[in-house]
Amino acid sequence: MARTGRPRGFDRDEAVTQAMHLFWEHGFEGVSLEQLRRSMGGISSASFYAAFDSKEALYRTALDTYLATHGTVMSALRDQRLTPRQRIERALRRSAEMQTDPTHPTGCMVALSSIICSEGGASVQALTSAEREANRKAILACVETAIADGTLRGDTNPAGLATLFEGLLVGLSIQARDGVSTKDLDAGVTQALSAWDANILRS
């Protein structure tokens, strides 16, 4: 008896990567289910829901993929082998380089893909908000560590300095999306770091 052939499958990892690029480029609400299915080789709605359950579930998977790949540039903030200043500098410079890489959408998916959503996108917004908050706390921890070990003056404003660097980190996304070059973004990082150096405790 002839066996019924199975429908042509699709590469799940490749599908997630394509979805990640779409969400990164256009935002969660800027991408339709039709666009997602088309990017996955034109799979049916039934196949889409069987594989990913929902658009939001796919976004969560795509965001996890981003954080495990491109987003690892932020891991420097937690690298205890580096000095606090080196952690911030490496994270910012690597982020500027990654966000202007022409092989994928510009900017940062965490900063851009769900910053503005309708009421129904609140749970998606919470995901990226939590990631930004984690980076904010990691930057603040770098500043506080440097104050505690005597690298920075005791009268340094930790919240103010951390906000400066986190503001630059988030702002890189807009500038990268607007076409500002890697060279100019990197120069901006250098200028921002002068604020750190201005607070160094001099002997």
Disulfide bonds with the S-S distance in Angstrom:
none
